[in-house]
Amino acid sequence: MKKLLILFILLTIFLSGCGSGLYNLNHFILPDDAEFLALIQELDTPEKICQYMKENFEPENHDVTLTPYQLYLTRKGDCDDLAHFGRFIANYHGYETYLVLMHFDVWHAIAIYKEGNCYTFSDNQLYSKQCYNSFADILQIYNGWSKYIVYDYWNNVVKQVTK
């Protein structure tokens, strides 16, 4: 099962060609939309967030990074849109969250969630609930990156690694 997940993640990366958009979630203002606000309340774990994304969002490459609300409305986004959506809602519920940008031939984004004493992550709509001890442990899953940058919720660089 783990090999299948890794294969799916790698295929998603190379077929998607995500952008490298950073969106400052501190400037995101919650809209006055009762359905969106109710959804945020309902999606109170990273696993629920990812299940929602899997069931409701379609992959679509574009050059603009969407806000979590824009993604909710359009239901189409790329890896950075999905990572920001997951990070925003998880952070809203008190989770410590991170964004990782990995450079292959293109940039790819994933969201990382601190759950208890370990890290979990989502790659597009897929959620990995396996417990990892560090960012480096998660990045070992991915082959072929030349550089990765870890950002905290406020877009401060936490770690940067170049091969």
NORUR-V631268 format. One record per run of one state. SS is the DSSP state (@ for helix, = for strand, . for the rest). FROM is the first residue (numbers start at 0). LEN is the number of residues. If there is no record, write none. Layout:
ss;from;len
SS;FROM;LEN
SS;FROM;LEN
This chain:
ss;from;len
.;0;1
@;1;15
.;16;8
@;24;3
.;27;6
@;33;9
.;42;3
@;45;11
.;56;1
=;57;2
.;59;8
@;67;7
.;74;1
=;75;2
.;77;1
@;78;14
.;92;3
=;95;8
.;103;3
=;106;9
.;115;2
=;117;6
.;123;2
=;125;7
.;132;2
@;134;5
.;139;7
=;146;6
.;152;4
=;156;6
.;162;1
